[in-house]
Amino acid sequence: QVQLVESGGGLVQAGGSLRLTCAGSGRSFSYFAMGWLRQAPGKGREFVAAITWDGGTTYYADSVKGRFTISRDNAKNTVYLQMNSVESEDTAVYYCAADPQIADIRTRPGDILYWGKGTLVTVSS
């Protein structure tokens, strides 16, 4: 079992920056690919970013590429999402996810094993 707790959400002005943190506990964190998905008001949950178990490869949605950066520290059981140049369209609840297969995080959210409860990011224009 893996427990995931997100933090770092809040209110930020358009063009500003925010860093989300996902702290994991339970089974060994480093066994899992990790990622972030988000759900905007009235919309479905969508992929944002993912990182392989060793941090060697990262993936991003086109909408955040060049603005967001995902990273992980396996020694601290933590994954980060650095959000720069945020836009009003980035307003959403951001969820941390863990799964043995990074493809699940990228394209099959219904198969993701572990989810956090989410943290709200609101971008003001």
Buried (B, 14 or more C-beta within 10 A) or exposed (E): EBEBEBEBBEEBEBEEEBEBBBBBEEEEBBEBBBBBBBBBEEEEBEBBBBBBBEBEEBBBBEBBEEBBBBBBEBEEBBBBBBBBEBBEEBBBBBBBBBBEBBEBBBEEBEEBBBBBEBBEBBBEE
